[in-house]
């Protein structure tokens, strides 16, 4: 398997902005979803554990986005190769 050309950028400011917006939106969605699943009556602990859970899931989501970009780039390069 060949490696990408040295001139190919791994990320651009636009892709970084898109990834940031996607991860922040995913975090907000997961935070709102997880708030109802924290078994506590104290609002401080509900916010804390919902944010901690959503941050872990958002990190995995960010890794998924990056893996998707790498695989897509490799597939497009293989398709365009003669």
Residue frames as a rotation matrix with the C-alpha (Angstrom) as fourth column:
UNK 1
0.591 0.806 0.000 0.00
0.806 -0.591 0.000 0.00
0.000 0.000 -1.000 0.00
UNK 2
-0.310 -0.722 0.618 1.45
0.693 -0.617 -0.373 3.33
0.650 0.313 0.692 -0.98
UNK 3
-0.280 0.157 -0.947 1.58
0.806 -0.498 -0.321 6.27
-0.522 -0.853 0.013 1.37
UNK 4
0.783 0.616 0.083 -0.04
0.571 -0.661 -0.486 9.59
-0.244 0.428 -0.870 0.48
UNK 5
0.220 -0.717 0.661 2.06
0.671 -0.381 -0.636 12.10
0.709 0.584 0.397 -1.35
UNK 6
-0.436 -0.475 -0.764 4.06
0.894 -0.323 -0.310 14.50
-0.100 -0.819 0.566 0.85
UNK 7
-0.956 0.079 0.283 2.23
0.001 -0.962 0.272 17.47
0.294 0.260 0.920 -0.69
UNK 8
-0.071 0.986 -0.148 -1.20
0.305 0.163 0.938 16.21
0.950 0.022 -0.313 0.44
UNK 9
-0.596 -0.069 0.800 -2.40
-0.627 -0.583 -0.517 18.13
0.502 -0.810 0.304 3.48
UNK 10
-0.810 0.302 -0.503 -3.81
0.484 0.829 -0.281 16.07
0.332 -0.471 -0.817 6.32
UNK 11
0.111 0.883 -0.457 -6.09
0.939 -0.244 -0.242 18.91
-0.325 -0.402 -0.856 7.38
UNK 12
-0.518 -0.149 0.842 -7.04
0.508 -0.846 0.162 22.40
0.689 0.511 0.514 6.31
UNK 13
-0.981 0.189 0.052 -8.54
-0.163 -0.638 -0.753 25.25
-0.109 -0.747 0.656 8.31
UNK 14
-0.267 0.938 -0.220 -11.91
-0.884 -0.148 0.444 24.54
0.384 0.313 0.869 6.69
UNK 15
0.038 0.264 -0.964 -11.84
0.009 0.964 0.265 20.84
0.999 -0.019 0.034 7.61
UNK 16
-0.814 -0.364 -0.453 -10.78
0.458 0.080 -0.886 21.75
0.359 -0.928 0.102 11.14
UNK 17
-0.801 0.578 0.156 -13.72
-0.595 -0.743 -0.307 24.17
-0.061 -0.339 0.939 11.42
UNK 18
0.017 0.829 -0.559 -16.17
-0.700 0.409 0.585 21.58
0.714 0.382 0.587 10.08
UNK 19
-0.233 -0.186 -0.955 -14.84
0.372 0.890 -0.264 18.93
0.898 -0.417 -0.138 12.47
UNK 20
-0.984 -0.164 -0.076 -15.07
0.137 -0.403 -0.905 21.35
0.118 -0.900 0.419 15.41
UNK 21
-0.473 0.878 0.074 -18.68
-0.871 -0.479 0.111 22.25
0.133 -0.012 0.991 14.63
UNK 22
0.121 0.514 -0.849 -19.62
-0.372 0.817 0.441 18.57
0.920 0.263 0.290 14.25
UNK 23
-0.486 -0.385 -0.785 -17.95
0.519 0.596 -0.613 17.58
0.704 -0.705 -0.090 17.52
UNK 24
-0.979 0.162 0.123 -19.48
-0.200 -0.667 -0.718 20.49
-0.035 -0.727 0.685 19.45
UNK 25
-0.177 0.967 -0.181 -22.92
-0.908 -0.089 0.410 19.69
0.380 0.237 0.894 18.07
UNK 26
0.046 0.127 -0.991 -22.44
0.026 0.991 0.128 16.01
0.999 -0.032 0.042 18.95
UNK 27
-0.849 -0.399 -0.346 -21.33
0.361 0.038 -0.932 16.98
0.385 -0.916 0.112 22.48
UNK 28
-0.755 0.613 0.232 -24.40
-0.655 -0.690 -0.306 19.17
-0.028 -0.383 0.923 22.97
UNK 29
0.107 0.818 -0.565 -26.71
-0.709 0.461 0.534 16.41
0.698 0.343 0.629 21.74
UNK 30
-0.121 -0.214 -0.969 -25.11
0.338 0.909 -0.243 13.74
0.933 -0.357 -0.038 23.93
UNK 31
-0.973 -0.225 0.047 -25.06
0.050 -0.409 -0.911 16.08
0.224 -0.885 0.409 26.96
UNK 32
-0.421 0.888 0.187 -28.77
-0.902 -0.432 0.021 16.74
0.099 -0.160 0.982 26.62
UNK 33
0.271 0.500 -0.822 -29.46
-0.436 0.825 0.358 13.04
0.858 0.262 0.442 26.14
UNK 34
-0.339 -0.529 -0.778 -27.29
0.397 0.669 -0.628 11.90
0.853 -0.522 -0.017 29.07
UNK 35
-0.749 0.067 0.659 -28.74
-0.522 -0.672 -0.525 14.39
0.408 -0.737 0.539 31.57
UNK 36
0.260 0.946 0.191 -31.87
-0.910 0.174 0.376 12.27
0.323 -0.272 0.907 31.92
UNK 37
0.597 -0.059 -0.800 -29.83
-0.012 0.997 -0.082 9.10
0.802 0.059 0.595 32.52
UNK 38
-0.574 -0.800 0.173 -27.76
-0.170 -0.090 -0.981 10.29
0.801 -0.593 -0.084 35.51
UNK 39
0.223 0.707 -0.672 -29.15
0.554 0.475 0.684 8.63
0.802 -0.524 -0.286 38.67
UNK 40
-0.718 -0.439 -0.540 -28.91
0.695 -0.412 -0.589 11.63
0.036 -0.799 0.601 40.98
UNK 41
0.459 0.885 -0.080 -31.14
0.888 -0.453 0.082 14.32
0.036 -0.109 -0.993 42.38
UNK 42
0.226 -0.491 -0.841 -28.33
0.330 -0.774 0.540 16.88
-0.916 -0.400 -0.013 42.70
UNK 43
0.971 0.237 -0.008 -28.18
0.083 -0.371 -0.925 19.16
-0.222 0.898 -0.380 39.62
UNK 44
0.363 -0.916 -0.173 -24.41
-0.869 -0.399 0.292 19.67
-0.337 0.044 -0.941 40.04
UNK 45
-0.390 -0.520 0.760 -23.73
-0.277 0.853 0.442 15.93
-0.878 -0.038 -0.477 39.73
UNK 46
0.514 0.631 0.581 -26.17
0.444 0.383 -0.810 15.58
-0.733 0.675 -0.083 36.86
UNK 47
0.919 -0.210 -0.333 -24.29
-0.382 -0.677 -0.629 18.26
-0.094 0.705 -0.703 34.90
UNK 48
0.055 -0.983 0.174 -20.89
-0.865 0.040 0.500 16.85
-0.499 -0.178 -0.848 35.87
UNK 49
-0.332 -0.204 0.921 -21.54
-0.004 0.977 0.215 13.24
-0.943 0.068 -0.326 34.86
UNK 50
0.720 0.595 0.357 -23.47
0.397 0.069 -0.915 14.17
-0.569 0.801 -0.186 31.74
UNK 51
0.773 -0.498 -0.393 -20.58
-0.627 -0.696 -0.350 16.40
-0.099 0.517 -0.850 30.62
UNK 52
-0.202 -0.895 0.398 -17.96
-0.736 0.407 0.541 13.75
-0.646 -0.183 -0.741 31.43
UNK 53
-0.026 0.277 0.961 -19.87
0.333 0.908 -0.253 11.08
-0.942 0.314 -0.116 29.54
UNK 54
0.909 0.413 0.066 -20.53
0.219 -0.337 -0.916 13.36
-0.356 0.846 -0.396 26.59
UNK 55
0.473 -0.804 -0.362 -16.86
-0.824 -0.549 0.143 14.40
-0.313 0.230 -0.921 26.43
UNK 56
-0.375 -0.589 0.716 -15.68
-0.284 0.808 0.517 10.78
-0.883 -0.009 -0.470 26.20
UNK 57
0.242 0.563 0.790 -18.20
0.626 0.531 -0.571 10.03
-0.741 0.633 -0.224 23.48
UNK 58
0.936 0.072 -0.345 -17.27
-0.167 -0.773 -0.612 13.22
-0.311 0.630 -0.711 21.63
UNK 59
0.002 -0.998 -0.061 -13.62
-0.774 -0.040 0.631 12.17
-0.633 0.046 -0.773 21.65
UNK 60
-0.401 -0.063 0.914 -14.55
0.288 0.938 0.191 8.85
-0.870 0.340 -0.358 20.06
UNK 61
0.679 0.699 0.223 -16.73
0.485 -0.199 -0.852 10.70
-0.551 0.687 -0.474 17.54
UNK 62
0.619 -0.543 -0.567 -13.78
-0.654 -0.756 0.010 12.93
-0.434 0.365 -0.824 16.62
UNK 63
-0.450 -0.797 0.402 -11.62
-0.425 0.587 0.689 9.83
-0.786 0.139 -0.603 16.07
UNK 64
0.014 0.556 0.831 -14.34
0.606 0.657 -0.449 8.36
-0.796 0.509 -0.328 13.84
UNK 65
0.896 0.295 -0.332 -14.43
-0.029 -0.707 -0.707 11.53
-0.444 0.643 -0.625 11.74
UNK 66
0.170 -0.923 -0.345 -10.65
-0.844 -0.318 0.433 11.44
-0.509 0.217 -0.833 11.31
UNK 67
-0.518 -0.323 0.792 -10.66
-0.002 0.926 0.377 7.74
-0.856 0.194 -0.480 10.37
UNK 68
0.484 0.767 0.422 -13.45
0.530 0.127 -0.839 8.40
-0.697 0.629 -0.345 7.87
UNK 69
0.783 -0.224 -0.580 -11.40
-0.483 -0.807 -0.340 11.18
-0.392 0.547 -0.740 6.24
UNK 70
-0.272 -0.958 0.089 -8.30
-0.715 0.263 0.648 8.97
-0.644 0.113 -0.757 5.97
UNK 71
-0.371 0.196 0.908 -10.20
0.369 0.928 -0.049 6.05
-0.852 0.317 -0.417 4.46
UNK 72
0.733 0.680 0.015 -12.09
0.323 -0.329 -0.887 8.30
-0.599 0.655 -0.461 2.05
UNK 73
0.477 -0.644 -0.598 -8.84
-0.758 -0.646 0.091 9.94
-0.445 0.410 -0.796 0.92
UNK 74
-0.547 -0.714 0.438 -7.22
-0.418 0.686 0.596 6.52
-0.726 0.143 -0.673 0.37
UNK 75
-0.030 0.622 0.782 -10.24
0.574 0.651 -0.496 5.21
-0.818 0.434 -0.377 -1.56
UNK 76
0.874 0.344 -0.344 -10.36
-0.030 -0.667 -0.744 8.28
-0.486 0.661 -0.572 -3.79
UNK 77
0.087 -0.925 -0.369 -6.62
-0.860 -0.257 0.441 8.03
-0.503 0.279 -0.818 -4.44
UNK 78
-0.587 -0.260 0.767 -6.96
0.003 0.946 0.323 4.34
-0.810 0.192 -0.555 -5.33
UNK 79
0.401 0.825 0.398 -9.88
0.523 0.150 -0.839 5.10
-0.752 0.545 -0.371 -7.65
UNK 80
0.872 -0.068 -0.485 -7.94
-0.348 -0.784 -0.515 7.80
-0.345 0.617 -0.707 -9.49
UNK 81
-0.159 -0.975 0.158 -4.80
-0.566 0.221 0.794 5.70
-0.809 0.037 -0.587 -9.80
UNK 82
0.225 0.247 -0.943 -4.38
-0.968 0.172 -0.186 4.16
0.116 0.954 0.277 -13.29
